[in-house]
């Protein structure tokens, strides 16, 4: 028997992949251990240059405290020697996500001492339904390291959701690299139908989507989101830029106007987004238009990240925007996002909500607004609260 620990960097899909490794090793009879484990598994990210650097640093740290380290995920599949030169006890596994758990488990060996069930380590359950992307935006390395779009069968997804509910998870998040591409043609499922049928799983109390491209926010999906009672009124829809010239240079398939038009049909959903700052085609005017679109869309939280060239992409050799300009634009956008969040939180004062407690004294409401709740509230519980005030960190429960 080997003791092990599993960590991930990056997105919710990376978390789901890491969870798959964790469950497989537990089912094979290995023992999960927070400290002084024999083996570390690190699922990495490569979406930016900084993400690769953090992945390398994490692998080097793990190599000093574990006998063997398995490095998996997106950075492990990145070419150009991104993870070259790591210590000798680090094994870099370049595999598609579906093969990672088996590759790690096979190398460690099966013990035949099976533990039938492994509860997720986090309060909300991330269920991966789709992987890969076939869109190939000019800046994005993900299609190169994740492969083409592919989907799990609907029956497998629904079975996993039911399992997570039985394990005690109140909230499930459906996740994927390009979630709107989900299709199970054999069983006749689109993402909209999957939302409806997932929402009907007995015992499920809250359902969300991790992130979806604006091209897939259509009438069918909006109706499914609005008509399924357990769906939370929150949607994360990447914008990347509010300038049409920049969007074309990025290889995105929408305009600022179509982005705003599709979001308007959602009604009072809490909208969050991703914005890339300092893309090669972005000048000061283009950035100002991004600020305008973020405000017009009613977006609250913006995940802001500066552009960095990714190997193998169409813009790999192009990075003309000065680092200081990127830094200043990031700061302006984050300030706008913070004010938008505060405005939404202030608007909730005096109202009630149901909060999923995911850390001591903290949790998220139905629309994914952050709340500060009494410390006696138990982790994993849904608690009804009343908003007393808005603070810099979230909504204060009375």
TORMI-455053 format. One record per atom (N, C-alpha, C, O, CB): x, y, z. Coordinates in steps of 0.02 Angstrom, whole numbers, plus 50000, padded with zeros to 5 digits. Each point is the difference from the previous one (the first is absolute). Glycine has a CB too. Layout:
BEGIN
XYZ
...
end
This chain:
BEGIN
500424994050000
499585006050000
500445006250000
500495000450037
498594993450024
500745011149897
500355006449999
499545005350029
499404999949991
501274996749907
499645008150139
499625005950021
500085005349947
500535000549969
499634996750155
499335006849866
500035004949945
499625006350018
499595000250045
500504990449874
500075014650043
499625006350002
499905002349929
500434998849957
500045004350157
498965000149872
499855002549933
499855007450005
499605002250041
499944986549923
500785015249993
499885007249996
499865001849927
500174996449954
500575005950146
498945003549891
499895002449932
500125007549997
499945003550050
499214987349929
501035011549961
500055007149986
499545001549942
499894995849956
501305004950086
498525005449957
499605002049943
499264999550010
499745001650053
501194994949879
498735001150017
499275000649994
499644994250034
500304995550029
499865010749864
499174994350103
499574994850030
500084993349965
499904994850031
499295014150002
500994991249903
500114993749964
500634996650028
500024993950007
499425010749889
501074999450118
500604997250032
499844997050067
500264994750018
500445013849923
498864994750096
499784997250064
499644993349990
500134995350037
499765016350010
499674988149903
499644993749987
500484994449979
499924994350021
499075012449945
501514995049994
500504994949980
500404997550060
500124994050007
499965011449880
500114999250157
500374998150060
499574995550044
500254995250030
500405015449965
498714991050010
499544995850039
499964993049972
499944995150037
499415015149994
500674989249902
499994993449970
500604995750020
499934994050012
499445010949892
501224998350100
500594996450023
499914997950073
500144994350018
500595012249901
499044998150121
499904998650072
499544994150011
500154995550039
500035016649985
499264987949941
499524994550009
500294993349977
499894994950032
499185013349952
501304992049961
500294993749975
500514997250049
500004994050013
499815010049869
500625000350146
500514997550046
499694997450065
500224994950027
500595013249924
498674995250073
499664997550059
499664993349986
500034995450041
499785016349998
499884987749902
499674993749984
500494994349991
499824994250009
499275012349936
501544995150037
500524994949993
500334998250067
500444995750002
499765008549882
499604999150169
500254998250066
500555004450027
500274998550054
499424990349917
500495016649995
500495004650025
499685004850050
499395000950000
501274998249892
499755004150149
499745004050055
500145007449989
500585002049990
499594988350087
499315013749924
500095007249993
500275002950065
499784998150054
499285002549862
501425003850078
500355002650059
500185007349986
500305001549949
500164987050082
499375016050015
500155007049990
500745001650006
500265004049961
498614998650082
501464994350004
500715001550013
500434993849991
499784994450013
499885014850066
500954991949900
500514994749997
499774994049959
500154994350018
500255009550092
499244997449835
499794994549957
500594997549959
500485003649987
498365001150008
501134988949985
500524997249956
499985003249931
500525001449970
499414987850094
499465011849911
499905002149930
499595006449998
499535000850038
500534987249924
500135016549994
499615006049986
499784999949927
500404998449956
500225008150133
498754995149900
499755000849931
499825007449993
499625002750040
499944985249953
500705015249955
499895007249988
499705000849931
500344998849950
500625004450126
498424999049921
499685001349936
500105007449983
499805004450038
499334986449981
501195010649925
500275006649986
499595004049951
499514997649971
501604997850053
499105011049968
499665004749956
500525003349955
500585000750019
498505001450066
500715000049855
500475003449955
499675005849963
500255002249948
500364987150038
498835013250040
499615004949963
500385006649992
499885003749952
499084991050090
501505006750004
500445005949994
500714997950017
500124994550026
498935013450004
501424996549956
500704998850017
500074999450076
500384995950025
500005010449872
499254997850140
500024999750073
499754993350025
500274997350049
499565015149956
499654984849963
499734993650021
500514994449992
500054995650043
498815008349926
501534996349977
500534995049991
500545000750053
500244995150027
499535004849849
500425006450138
500515001250052
499764997450068
500394996950036
500015013249900
498974991150080
499744997550064
499984992450001
500124996950052
499195013549959
500544986549932
499994992749996
500704997250012
500084995150037
498955005549882
501485002450049
500694997850011
500205000750073
500314995550029
499975007849853
499555002450148
500185001250070
499664994950045
500314997450046
499825014849930
499244986450011
499634995150042
500314993149993
500064996450050
498895010349937
501254991449952
500314993449990
500674999650036
500164994950029
499265004249860
500975006250108
500665000150034
499914999550075
500384996450033
500105010449874
499034996850121
499884999650072
499794993050020
500234997350050
499445014849951
499874984949960
499774993350015
500564994949997
500024995350039
498865007749916
501594998049999
500564995349993
500454999950061
500334995050014
499635006949864
500045003650160
500425000250060
499694996450060
500354998350048
500105012649911
498904987950038
499664997150058
499654993349986
499694997250045
500155014349995
500214986049898
499694993749982
500504995649962
500445002549965
498425003150030
501064987850012
500454995549965
499905000349925
500484999549961
499514993050139
499385008349878
499855000349929
499465005149988
499535000750039
500804987349946
499735015749960
499515005149981
499774998649929
500414999449954
500125009150124
498824991049912
499714999349933
499725006949980
499575002750033
500164984949985
500535015049927
499765006449974
499554998549940
500224996949951
500825009350089
498344995949964
499504998549949
499675006549977
500185005450024
499624983150026
499735011049905
499605005749981
500295004049943
500434997649963
499195002950152
500145005749877
500135003949940
500745001649991
500264999349944
498615005650068
501484997250040
500715001749992
500414993949982
500525000649967
499345008750115
499934984849940
500364993949984
499944998449925
500424996449973
499374999350143
499705006949851
499904998849929
500265005649956
499954999849939
499064993650091
501285011750002
500255005849963
500694998649972
500444997550036
498885010250038
500784993849863
500644998849969
500525005350020
499865004350041
499554990349864
501175005050064
500515005050011
500394999350064
500315004850023
498995002549910
500674986950098
500394998950061
499765004050059
500405001950043
500554995849886
498405003550075
499725004150054
500164997250069
500105003750048
498994999649875
500944990050083
500134996850064
500664996250000
500104995550040
498675003649979
501675002749936
500654996649998
500435002150059
499935005550027
500014994049848
500524996150146
500485001650052
499744999550070
500335002450046
500175004949873
498934989650092
499744998950067
500394994550034
500344996149966
498515007749999
501134995650101
500384994950036
499854993049975
499484998749970
500535008750128
500464987949914
499964993249972
499404996150026
499784995349967
501455004950023
498505001650068
499434996350027
499335002749975
499474998150026
501224999350075
499335007049850
499395002749970
499864996449934
500434999849956
499775011550098
499214985949940
499784996649939
499485004449966
499465001250027
500774987350023
499935013849890
499535004149961
499604995449955
500284996749956
500505013450048
498564989850006
499564995649961
499625004249948
499545003750017
500344988450082
500325007249839
499655003449945
499454995549975
500134995449961
500925011150006
498354994750055
499434995849983
499385004349992
499965005550027
500544984850036
499015007149899
499355003250001
499694999050069
500174995450036
499675002749839
499705006450142
499735000050068
499684993450019
500034997950057
499795014349932
499874984449963
499664993850014
500494994450019
499804995050030
499305008449891
501544997450063
500494994850011
500435001250063
500384995650020
499645002749858
499915007550153
500455001950055
499934995350059
500494997350024
499455014549939
499444987250060
499904996050061
500274992949990
500334997350045
498655009449983
500894990449914
500244993349987
500764999749997
500304995150024
498655002649915
501365007350031
500735000149994
500345000350068
500484996450013
499415009149875
499864998950156
500295000550067
499884993650039
500454997350031
499375015149968
499564985149998
499824993950037
500404994049977
500234996050040
498635008649977
501234994849917
500384994349974
500735000250022
500304994850014
498935004849888
501055006450102
500705000550020
500094998450074
500504997150020
499675011649892
499344993150128
500044998550072
499814992850015
500274996950046
499465014949978
499824985449936
499794993250011
499364999550041
499895004050046
501304992649947
498404998549991
499384998850035
500124995250058
500364995149994
498985006949900
500344999650162
500124996050060
499454994950014
500104995550040
500525014150005
498824991149922
499454995450012
499635001350064
499564996150019
501054995649916
499565013650100
499665001950062
499555005849983
500205005850006
500774990350069
498435002549904
499585005049968
499585003750050
499674997150042
500314996049856
500045013650097
499535004250037
499495002349949
500185003449951
500695000450136
498514994649923
499505000849948
499845007149982
499815001549944
499734987950094
500535015250010
499765006749988
500495005150027
500284999150054
498544996849949
501275009649961
500445005350023
499635006649991
499895002349944
501154991250026
498785009550086
499645006349997
500475005549975
500594999950014
498644996550080
500495008349870
500405005549975
500285004050059
499685000650052
499634999949843
501285002350095
500325003850053
499715006950009
500165003450049
500854990249929
498575008749976
499725006750004
499244999750010
499694994849989
501235009549938
498815001250095
499285000250017
499574999149938
499554995849999
500715011750097
499884996449852
499614999349938
500344994949955
500624999550000
498965012450009
500034984549954
500274994649957
500055002549929
499515002249970
499994989050104
501115008549897
500105001749930
499964993649959
500394995350010
500345014750021
498804989849923
499904994249958
500185001849929
499665004149968
499424991450108
501455001549898
500225001649932
499574996349949
499934993950004
501255008050036
498535001849914
499574997049949
500305000449931
499774996549954
499245006450116
501495001349921
500295001249933
500735001950008
500195002750052
498695001049902
501524994849996
500715001850002
500215002149930
499684998449950
500544993650146
500345011749900
500275002049936
499635005749967
499465002050022
500924986549965
499925014149960
499705005649963
500224999749928
500594998649986
499375008650118
499584994149850
500154999949929
499985006949968
500005000649939
499544987950057
500435016850046
499925006849973
500665003349981
500015004049953
498974996950117
501564997749966
500675002649983
500025007749995
500185002749948
500034986749991
499615014050115
500125007250003
500755001349994
500404995950021
498565005950051
501225003949899
500695001249980
500495000250058
500594998849991
498975007449913
500194995450157
500445000650058
500024993850043
500404999650047
499375012549951
499804983049989
499864994850049
500374993549985
499984997449945
498905007750072
501474992450034
500394993949994
499594993850019
500224994449989
500805012250035
498394994450005
499614994450027
499844994749948
500064994050016
499475013950067
500264993849855
499884994649951
500624995849986
499934994149983
499205013149966
501464995650058
500624996349988
500144995050056
500284994749987
500165015149949
499384991950125
500174995750057
499414995750022
500094995050035
500755013450001
498554993649946
499404996350020
499694996049943
499624995350012
500195013450073
500344993249853
499724996449943
499325002749979
499775005050026
500844985050012
499085006549915
499365002149972
499444998950050
500064996250047
500365001149838
499025006150102
499424999550045
499724992950000
499944996849948
499805015250031
500094985650080
499694993550009
499585000150064
500155003850046
500814990449892
498525001750064
499535000150054
499914993250033
500084994949967
499335014549976
500434990650121
499824993950034
499284998249983
499615004349979
501204998250115
499014991249914
499314998149989
499565003150054
500215000950057
500154988349888
499025012450036
499545002950048
499874995250058
499945002250057
499545004449851
500484987050078
499874995250053
500564999950051
499884999350060
499454993849860
501305007650057
500575000250046
499995006350042
500144999850060
500534993449859
499165012450050
499965006450037
499474999650054
500125001850057
500275004449841
499014991550083
499454999850048
500144995150056
499805001150057
499415001849851
501134991650076
500194995250053
500495003250048
499954998950061
499864991549860
500675013550054
500485003250045
499655005350043
500155000750059
500774997249859
498635005950052
499645005050040
499614996650056
500025002450057
499895005049841
499754987250087
499634996350052
500474997650054
499825000150059
499334996449856
501445001250065
500504997750050
500225005850045
500054999150061
500354992149858
499725014650052
500225005750040
499455002150049
500145001850057
500605002049849
498644995950072
499455001850045
499974995050058
499915002050058
499445003049846
500734988550081
500004995050053
500575001150050
499934998650059
499554993249861
501085010850055
500575001450044
499895006150044
500395001350046
500344993649868
498745008850073
499835005750042
500145006849971
499935005050034
500304987650057
499965007749845
500135006549968
499335003349983
499584997149965
501534998749989
498815010450070
499375003649987
500015003449931
499485000949970
500395000950153
500725000049854
500065003749937
500454996249951
500524997450019
499315013550043
499964988949876
500394997049946
500135005449948
499565003949982
499944984650039
501125011749955
500195004549946
500194995849939
500474996050003
499935012950080
499244992149863
500184996649937
500565003949968
499965006049991
498864989549992
501725001049999
500595003549976
500274996749937
499894994149987
500375009550130
500105000449844
500324997649938
500445005449973
499965005850021
499074986749954
501405005849978
500435004949968
499605004749956
500105006150002
500854985850001
498595005449958
499545004049960
499314996950010
499754996249958
501145007149955
498814998450143
499414996550025
499415000049951
499634995149996
500745008050117
499565002449850
499435000449954
500044995149942
499504998949966
500415012850065
500684985449958
500074995049947
499764993150022
500044995249961
500925011249996
498794993050103
499774993550024
499474997049954
499515003349983
500755000250135
499854990349862
499524996349960
500064992550017
500554997350003
499505011449904
499384988250103
499974992750000
499504998249946
499404999550013
500894999450113
499975000049815
499554998949943
499664993250005
499444999249974
501295008049956
499584988050102
499694993450007
499375000450042
499494997049984
501634997650005
498925009150066
499435000550045
499585006349987
499495001150033
501164992650052
499565010449867
499615005849980
500035005850050
499495003250014
499774989149927
501345009150085
500085005350050
500395005949973
500534999149969
499424992250120
499795014649921
500385006149997
500155002250071
499784996850048
499695006649841
500905002050119
500135002550067
499355002150034
499914998950060
501225004949904
498414999149999
499365002150029
499634994050029
499745000450056
500205009149863
500024985150045
499654994250026
500384997150060
499694997750048
499864999849837
501125002650113
500394997550056
499865004250063
499944997250054
500954998749867
499055010650071
499835004450057
499334997950029
499944999450061
500715010149888
498854989650009
499334998250025
500014993350037
499714999450053
499785007149852
500844988650066
499984993350031
500464999550060
499854996350047
499884998949842
500825008550111
500415000350060
499615003350056
500024997850058
501035002849872
498605004850053
499605003450050
499454995850031
499765001650054
500495008749886
499564984350025
499474995650026
500274994250041
499614995950024
499725007249877
501334996550108
500294994650041
499755000850072
500095005350029
500944994049896
498674995650104
499725000650067
500535002150051
500544997150002
498614994149968
500685013750071
500445002250053
500475005649983
500285003150045
499644985649995
500165012849895
500445005549981
499665006650018
499425001249984
501094991949922
499875011350127
499705006250024
500245006249962
499675005150001
500244989650110
500665004849856
500265005849964
500434997649942
500404995450007
499575011750099
499934996149836
500364998249939
500255006249966
499645005049994
499654984749992
501345010249992
500295005649964
500424997349941
500204994249999
499825012950106
500104997449847
500484998749947
500655003650017
499985005450028
499104993349885
501494998350070
500645003150018
500145006149957
500175005350026
500264983550011
499515010549898
500175005449953
499724998049932
500004994149982
501055009250082
498715001649899
499734998449933
500135005849953
499965005850019
499154987050032
501065005549887
500135005249950
499345003249978
499484996749998
501544997149963
499025012650022
499395003749983
499654997149938
499395000649994
501135009750056
499864986649905
499704996949940
499494994750018
499544998749961
501515003649977
499024994750121
499564994650020
499445002250046
499594995950022
501374996549965
499025014050029
499455002650041
499425001649954
499905005749978
500904999150110
498814990049896
499455000649953
499334999150035
499984998850061
500764997049846
498725004850056
499344999650030
499874993550035
499704999950054
499925007749859
500604986850058
499894993550030
500344999450068
499704997650048
500214997449838
500715007350118
500364999650063
499715004850051
499934998350059
501114998349879
498805009550041
499725004950047
499364997450030
499885000750060
500645008649875
499054987750024
499374997250027
500154994550051
499674999650052
499745003149840
501084993050093
500174994650046
500255002850066
499824997650053
500464995049850
500145012650093
500275003050061
499465003350042
499994999450061
501095002449879
498465001650027
499485003650036
499444995550025
499675001650049
500605008349881
499624984550036
499434995750017
500184994250046
499564996450023
499955006749869
501144995850120
500214994650045
500085002850070
500455004050011
500144989949894
498985004250142
499975003450065
500655000250039
500135004950035
498714991749969
501584998349990
500614999950041
500585003749969
500535000550031
499104988650014
500295013649894
500555003649968
500095006750034
499525003850010
500244990549880
500865007350128
500165006450031
500025005549948
500224998849944
500434995350146
499125011949927
499995005649952
500695003349994
500095005950015
498704996050012
501694994249951
500685002449990
500284996849937
499904994049989
500285007650136
500175002349834
500314997349941
500665003549988
500045006250002
498834990949948
501644998950036
500665002749983
500094999549925
500024994549972
500475002150141
499565009249854
500035000249927
500615004149979
499995006150007
498754992949983
501804997849986
500605003849981
499865005349947
499654998749951
501024991250077
499615016149983
499965005449952
500665000649961
499995000449939
499185005750135
501384993849961
500695000849975
500145007149977
500525002850019
499454985349946
499605014949995
500085007049980
499335002849979
499564996449976
501635001549987
498725008750047
499395003249978
500085003849935
499565003749979
500114997250139
500904998249850
500155003549937
499964995049943
500324994850001
500425013550059
498874993349889
499894995349945
500634998549961
500104994449978
498745009850014
501595000849999
500634998849963
500444995150039
500314995749969
499625015949980
500104989150116
500404995450041
499694993149998
500364995049995
500005014550079
498984990149931
499674993549998
500154996449934
500134994050001
498965010550073
500904999149870
500174996949936
500724997650000
500154994549977
499025012849965
501294996750085
500704998050002
500114994050046
500454995949988
499875016049990
499264987550073
500044994250045
499734993649968
500164994550021
499725013450074
499704993049853
499674994249970
499374998150038
499774994349995
501335001749966
498615008850076
499374998750034
499435000649950
500075003149947
500395001350162
498974992549907
499464999449951
499385003950020
499444997549994
501004991349977
499665017350054
499445004250019
500245007249999
500605001449995
498874989450076
500065013849935
500155007150007
499795002350068
499654996450036
500225005549840
500335004150143
499795002850064
499245000650002
499704998750052
501395007549958
498614995849934
499275000849998
499644993350009
499514999750037
500635010249888
500104984850043
499674993550007
500104997350070
499564996550027
500605001249851
500415003750153
500124997950069
499475003150046
499704996650041
501545002349936
498675007750016
499515003550042
499294997749986
499604999350046
501175010549957
499074989149934
499314998049982
499834993250030
499454999150026
500655007549868
500344988750102
499864993350027
499945000050076
499584996650028
501024998549873
499835008850132
499975000250073
499365003450025
499754998350053
501495001949950
498505004549958
499415003750022
499404995350009
499565001450041
500865008749900
499574984450023
499434995350004
500004996050064
499504996750016
500515002649861
500545000850160
500044996050062
499615003050057
499794996450046
501314999849917
498795010450036
499665003150056
500485001250058
500585001649989
498354992949976
500825004750097
500405001850058
500464994350023
499964997750057
499125010049978
501344990149920
500544995450019
500605004250022
500135005449973
499464985749945
500775006350131
500645003050017
500504997849947
500134994049992
499615006350134
500555004449838
500444998449944
500735001450020
500165005350025
498924997449893
501344992450069
500725000750010
500354998349935
499704997049955
500205000250168
500735004849871
500324999349934
500764999650006
500295001150054
498755005149895
501284992249994
500735000349992
500165005649951
499655000849950
500484986850075
500395016249989
500245005049952
500764999549995
500354999950051
498685007849975
501214992049912
500725000049987
500225007249986
499715003449958
500254984749997
500555014150080
500255006949992
500674999949965
500434995850014
498965007850091
500695001049848
500655000749967
500114995449941
500574998649983
499865005050125
499034993949862
500074996049938
500345004349947
499915006150000
499064986950028
501425004049926
500375004049952
499605005449963
500285005349984
500434984850002
498665008850000
499605004949962
499685005350045
499665004449975
500134986849940
500325008450151
499655004650046
500415006450011
500574999850022
498904990350034
500225015649928
500285006450019
499565003150054
499544996750025
500955005049859
499655004550135
499625003250054
499265000549984
499584998950044
501435007449985
498824995449909
499305000649982
499634993350003
499434999750023
500885009849904
500024985350051
499704993350003
499884998050073
499484997150016
501084999749876
499915004750152
499914998450070
499415003950030
499614997350039
501625000149971
498725008949971
499435004050025
499334997049978
499525000050038
501205010249958
499264987149944
499384996849977
499864993750040
499424998350012
500765006349873
500334991950137
499904994250043
499685002150066
499544996850023
501444997449925
499275011250082
499705002650061
499265001649989
499584998550043
501535006149992
498734998449909
499315001949984
499554993849995
499445000050025
500975010249915
499834984550027
499604994049991
499904996450067
499464997650014
500975001249868
500095001050160
499944996950065
499455003650041
499594996750032
501634999949965
498775010050001
499485003850035
499324998849969
499514999050036
501345009749996
499114991549902
499354999349966
499704993150012
499394999350003
500995008849910
500044986850093
499764993150011
499754998950071
499664995150014
501145001049898
499385008450134
499824999050070
500424994650033
499784997050049
499085006649923
501744995450003
500444994950028
500245002350069
500115005950011
500264990549874
499694998850162
500285001650065
500734997950002
500445004049986
498434994650069
501274995249962
500694997850008
500324998849932
499744996349958
499964998550152
500885008349879
500394999049939
500664996650018
500385002650040
499095007649905
500644984050024
500664996850007
500455003249948
499924998849940
499594990150102
500965015149980
500435003949956
500684996649996
500294998250051
499105012549978
500864988549911
500684997249993
500355003349941
499705001049947
499934988050105
501015012649956
500375003049945
500194994949947
500144994250016
500315014350063
499544993649859
500194995649945
500734998050006
500435004150016
498715001349910
500994988250062
500694997649992
500014995149943
499564995749996
500705005950128
500234998949831
500024995549941
500064992750022
500374998450045
500155010849887
499104986550034
500014992950014
500314996349941
499835001349943
499154999850131
501484994249939
500334996449946
499514996149957
499554996850025
501475002350046
499085001349863
499594996249954
499375003649977
499644997549958
500804992650095
499425015949976
499415003749980
500165004949945
500585001349985
498964997450131
499945004149854
500105004649944
500355006450021
500335003249959
498654992149988
500965006650116
500315006350024
500614998650044
500205004350040
498685001349955
501424988649998
500564998150043
500585004949998
500355000850050
499314987449934
500455015049959
500575004549993
499825007350004
500405004249980
500124987349953
498905010150094
499745006849997
499805002350070
499534997250030
500085001049852
500745006850145
499835002650067
500235007350005
500465001550039
499654986850011
499575016349912
500255006849996
499795004650057
500305005350010
499694993149870
499494999850158
499765004550053
500474999850059
500174994650025
498645003749937
501405007650061
500505000550054
499724997050065
499415000850015
501075009549931
499954986350092
499774997150064
499685005150047
499514998450033
501404993349956
499345014550013
499715005050044
499305001849978
499565001250042
501585003349982
498744995849910
499335001449975
499524994450018
499435001350019
501065005349887
499744987250089
499594994450021
499825000550074
499434999050020
501104993849892
499975008850128
499905000550073
499485005450016
499564998950041
501624997249978
498885009649950
499545005550013
499294998249978
499525001550035
501425006749953
498994988749954
499344998249976
499684994750044
499415000350015
500945002549869
500064992350138
499744994950047
499735003350063
499464998150024
501354993549930
499565013250073
499795003350061
499345003849990
499564999850043
501645001349992
498745002349909
499385003749987
499404995349994
499465001450026
501205007449915
499444985750025
499454995349991
499814996550065
499414999050014
500964999249868
500125000150159
499854996950065
499645004950045
499564998050039
501454994749949
499175013850009
499655005050040
499275000649978
499555000550042
501535005749975
498804993749918
499325000349975
499604993950022
499425000550020
500975006049881
499934987750097
499674993850021
499825000350074
499464998150020
501174995649892
499835008850128
499875000350073
499415004650015
499584998350042
501644999649980
498755007749945
499435004650011
499354996949977
499485001050032
501295008749953
499244986549960
499394996749977
499774994750050
499404999250012
500955002849869
500134994350148
499824995150051
499695003450060
499484997850025
501454994749936
499395012950063
499745003550058
499295002549988
499574999850044
501605003549987
498714999249909
499325002549984
499494994550004
499455001050026
501065007749900
499654985450048
499534994450003
499904997850072
499434998750021
500924997649865
500185003450153
499944997850069
499595005050041
499594998050041
501524996249950
498995012349997
499615005050036
499264999449984
499575001150042
501415006649957
498874990549939
499314999249980
499654994250035
499384999649997
500925005249895
500074990850139
499714994350035
499865001350074
499684995950033
500924996849885
499635012950108
499915001550071
499255000050017
499605003449967
501475003350036
498764989550048
499304999450021
499634994149969
499444998550020
500575013649993
500314984549939
499694994249968
500274993650029
500505000050036
499345006649858
499844987950091
500224993450023
500294996049942
499835001149942
499304999150149
501294995149927
500294995549950
500184993450035
499994999550061
500475010249870
499694985350028
500234993650026
500734999249980
500175000349941
498674994550052
501595004250057
500735000049990
500274992950010
499844996750049
500245015449989
500334985749915
500364993750008
500665001750035
500425003549972
499044991249925
500635002850164
500605001450040
500574995649975
499974993950007
499325009450094
501234999849870
500554996049973
500665001150036
500494996649986
498945003849905
500605004450155
500575001250044
499745002650066
499445002550003
501334999949898
499624997150152
499775002650064
499815007549995
500435004149983
500294987450076
498665010149955
499785006949999
499865002949932
499875006049994
500774995250107
499394994749846
499915002649932
499604995249957
499974994050013
501115012349998
498634996549937
499644995849952
499745004249943
500145006049995
499544986250097
499945004649864
499735003549941
499254999249997
499724994650013
501365003549925
498595007450045
499285000049992
499784996749936
500414997449962
499545012950106
499404990049920
499724996649942
500295002849935
500104996249952
498865001650113
501185008749933
500265003049939
500775000450000
500295003549959
498665003150031
501364989850056
500734999650007
500315006550025
500585001449988
499424990349920
499615012350128
500285005650037
500304997350065
499714995650031
499445012649918
501434994550072
500324997550061
499665002850062
499795005850002
501294993349936
498874996750113
499695001950064
500474998550058
500404995449997
498465002449955
501095006450099
500344998850064
499464997750049
499555003950017
501365004949960
499144985150046
499484996950041
500294998350069
500614999750008
498814995649889
500155003450152
500244998250066
500464993849997
499874995449962
499095009550089
501574995149989
500494994649998
499714993350022
500284994749985
500605013750036
498554991850016
499714993650021
499634996449943
499824994250007
500085010650108
499994998849829
499694996749942
500454994449975
500605001149990
498805009749979
500324983350021
500414994249984
500194999849926
499605001949957
499834992050135
501185003849894
500234999249931
499544995349963
499804994750025
501385007550010
498654999649904
499594995849958
499265000950009
499604997049964
501314995150039
498895012250045
499295001050013
499745006049960
500375004749986
499774990450129
499235004649868
499645005749971
499635003550056
499584997050033
500304997249854
500285012250124
499705003650056
499645006249973
500255003549956
500654992350123
498515005549949
499625006049980
500255005950041
500054999550062
498944993649907
501175012449998
500285005850033
499665006449976
499685000149947
501424993950065
498985011350026
499765006749981
500605004749995
500444999950043
498434998250013
501155005949891
500565004549989
499955006250045
499515003749997
500574992349883
500445005050162
500005005850044
500405005849971
499835005850012
500064986450085
500635006249865
500435005349973
500434997149944
500094993949996
499925012350115
500274998249848
500494998049950
500685002250023
500095005850019
499054995049887
501354994850093
500685001550020
500454999349939
499784998249946
500004997950172
500855005449891
500494999349946
500094992849979
500244998749944
500335011550097
499264985150002
500124992949986
499374996249980
500044994349978
500905006250101
498485002549930
499384996649984
499425002650042
500065005250032
500594984749936
498805006450031
499405002050035
500014997350070
500124994150011
499245006149881
500525004250157
500014998050070
499314997650020
499505003649995
501425004750030
499044985549999
499374997150022
499845002450070
500445000650043
499744989349885
499185011650083
499795002250067
500034994250048
499845000850059
499415008049890
end
